[in-house]
Amino acid sequence: MGGWKELIEVSVGERLIEIFAALAAHAVAVDTFLPASELKTLPLSAVAGAATSKQDFELLAGLPDTFADERDDIAVKVFRLYAYKGGQTSLQLLRLSTEVRHTLTVLAAREAVPAPTCGDIFRQADQADLPQ
């Protein structure tokens, strides 16, 4: 019985985790009627919670059909494919949601700020000059 690491290439899995976090942030913003301009104010804890408490289709609700960034467009299409395929593929998304929650929880715990926001993490990423 193979694990999800055997079924998803590392680069694809990393991109899905990235998209999963973005979709969870989007879902929280939609639920709280937060304008896109204020996305940076979202608490990481709320995004982490949405990653595991929302169904895949709930994370996809309200998204545009296409995105300006082709990389984002492809990643969301892959996520949609995984979400709607069902079976073992949906189980892989469940595992990825756990990874997203864990990652965001670890990032939040490392922050000196008591309740870090998405903006705090964006600033850290900018300062670290991470590759896109």
DARAMO-V427230 format. One record per helix or strand of 2 or more residues. SS is the DSSP state (H for helix, E for strand). FROM is the first residue (numbers start at 1). LEN is the number of residues. If there is no record, write none. Layout:
# DARAMO-V427230
ss=SS from=FROM len=LEN
ss=SS from=FROM len=LEN
This chain:
# DARAMO-V427230
ss=H from=4 len=4
ss=H from=10 len=22
ss=H from=36 len=6
ss=H from=44 len=10
ss=H from=56 len=5
ss=H from=70 len=16
ss=H from=87 len=24
ss=H from=118 len=11
